[in-house]
Amino acid sequence: MSTDPELFDCIVIGAGVQGSFTAYTLAKRGKRTLLLEQFVLPHTRGSSHGQTRIIRKAYTQDFYTHMMEECYQLWAELEKEAGVKLYRQTGLLVMGPENSESFLQIKGTLQRCKAPTVSLSQEDFSSHIPHMRLAPGDGAIVDVSAGVLYADRALKTAQDLFQEARGVLRDQEKVVDVQPGPIVTVTTSAKSYRAHSLVITAGPWANRVLAPTGLQLPLEVVKINVCYWKEKSPGSYHVKNRFPCFLLTEGEEANEHIYGLPSNEYPGLVKICFHMGSPADPDHRDRQTDRSDVDILSRYVTRCVPGLEPEPAIVESCLYTLTPDHHFVLDSHPQHRNIVIGAGFSGHGFKFGPMIGKLLSELSLGEEPSYDLSPFRIRRFQGLSKSAL
Ligand SMILES: Cc1cc2nc3c(=O)[nH]c(=O)nc-3n(C[C@H](O)[C@H](O)[C@H](O)COP(=O)(O)OP(=O)(O)OC[C@H]3O[C@@H](n4cnc5c(N)ncnc54)[C@H](O)[C@@H]3O)c2cc1C
């Protein structure tokens, strides 16, 4: 191990979407930045792998929708800068019991934020979305600017641009220790590095990386079964046939939070997932074999998406890192202000990648963040926390 650790302006731990965008933003701002990743890149063991994610303004809280307004611009700038296509507009169909709280909240947020929308009556629904059934009593509203992000491509783009901006990316270097101080020392499986500030974006491993700093957050890691369903008639749910992304605020069965994306990455297969999973250890993800969510999805597909085979053709795995209120953690460490934490993205953080990069960079440079970060502060967990909040 080196006795002369290298000194950086900032070290970022974890090259998922949030760490990669944070590192890129810092390097673009002229900061000497090191991005550390435990696995060989690219990998499929965290939360940022896979080809697609939904991007949307449809949220129950205005603060996410407001942030998304700028975030769409950041994605467009990134596409231009890199010369790659990262976003495809498909619209997002939001469905749920017409008078339920969450459906009305999403409708209200979209209206207040003046996001373009189209409301579909029960009668309009079948002519606009012929291969899907709207449950009786459900309302349907389309968030028009929503669509698909090409996730793997976006992640690689951020990492490539980071390196073009003279950022140093070291993969296959697991961080094993963090020593706080005015200069933070980070020790990996290979060597030690020092930096004026540290950003921890370690996804499902956040609490393991935080442990030496005396902080543990109330995070729960769950495994998601990522299911792909075969079209009975090829092309009927394809992105080219204007099949939208969709989201159920709640459904016939308890907690039926389901979302789907048009067929795109695997020809003839539509991605439909349950927005919840079962607790998992990120180092032993595949020991979690619960498939009760797949049964719920099968029943939903049979009932409401009859043009698909009711058994998934492919089931892949991904991890969510949940906070108790499902809002992110974007904050400085309570005891060590030059350590910044981005964690608990609770299964909806990808679309915010460039915005999270901007906000975590601002925090790590000691600047006033561009948005009010009070919903994302660590102190909201006081009383719930595991330790040292
Ligand atoms: C099935 C699924 C569907 C989703 N759909 C959507 C969607 O439609 N829209 C949306 O906006 N979001 C969606 N999300 C959520 C989104 O993908 C996540 O919020 C986001 O990817 C979280 O990124 P992250 O960088 O925090 O974590 P990760 O991607 O897990 O990155 C953390 C990185 O840190 C590394 N690391 C950890 N510990 C160490 C260490 N000790 N040393 C070095 N490196 C370390 C890990 O290896 C990993 O690469 C979905 C997530 C899943 C799983």
The ligand as a Gaussian input file, in Angstrom:
#p B3LYP/6-31G(d) Opt

LIG

0 1
 C      -35.885000      -2.240000     -11.411000
 C      -35.636000      -0.779000     -11.221000
 C      -36.386000       0.138000     -11.957000
 C      -36.204000       1.497000     -11.773000
 N      -36.928000       2.367000     -12.535000
 C      -36.717000       3.688000     -12.432000
 C      -37.382000       4.580000     -13.301000
 O      -38.173000       4.169000     -14.142000
 N      -37.107000       5.902000     -13.170000
 C      -36.212000       6.390000     -12.256000
 O      -36.020000       7.607000     -12.197000
 N      -35.549000       5.546000     -11.435000
 C      -35.778000       4.220000     -11.500000
 N      -35.096000       3.346000     -10.699000
 C      -34.231000       3.866000      -9.641000
 C      -32.847000       4.245000     -10.094000
 O      -32.355000       3.326000     -11.019000
 C      -31.963000       4.353000      -8.849000
 O      -32.547000       5.323000      -7.976000
 C      -30.547000       4.764000      -9.166000
 O      -29.997000       3.902000     -10.133000
 C      -29.696000       4.769000      -7.897000
 O      -28.374000       5.032000      -8.264000
 P      -27.178000       5.063000      -7.221000
 O      -26.029000       5.671000      -7.966000
 O      -27.652000       5.693000      -5.959000
 O      -26.906000       3.535000      -6.828000
 P      -26.091000       2.381000      -7.604000
 O      -26.422000       2.361000      -9.039000
 O      -26.304000       1.124000      -6.848000
 O      -24.591000       2.832000      -7.494000
 C      -23.830000       2.687000      -6.317000
 C      -22.451000       2.268000      -6.735000
 O      -21.596000       2.318000      -5.608000
 C      -20.683000       1.250000      -5.711000
 N      -20.118000       0.975000      -4.396000
 C      -20.797000       0.588000      -3.295000
 N      -19.956000       0.369000      -2.269000
 C      -18.701000       0.648000      -2.718000
 C      -17.423000       0.604000      -2.133000
 N      -17.230000       0.191000      -0.867000
 N      -16.357000       0.959000      -2.899000
 C      -16.524000       1.369000      -4.180000
 N      -17.725000       1.387000      -4.790000
 C      -18.805000       1.049000      -4.069000
 C      -21.565000       0.116000      -6.214000
 O      -20.850000      -0.965000      -6.728000
 C      -22.416000       0.834000      -7.248000
 O      -21.837000       0.805000      -8.525000
 C      -35.250000       1.965000     -10.843000
 C      -34.478000       1.053000     -10.108000
 C      -34.658000      -0.309000     -10.297000
 C      -33.839000      -1.262000      -9.487000

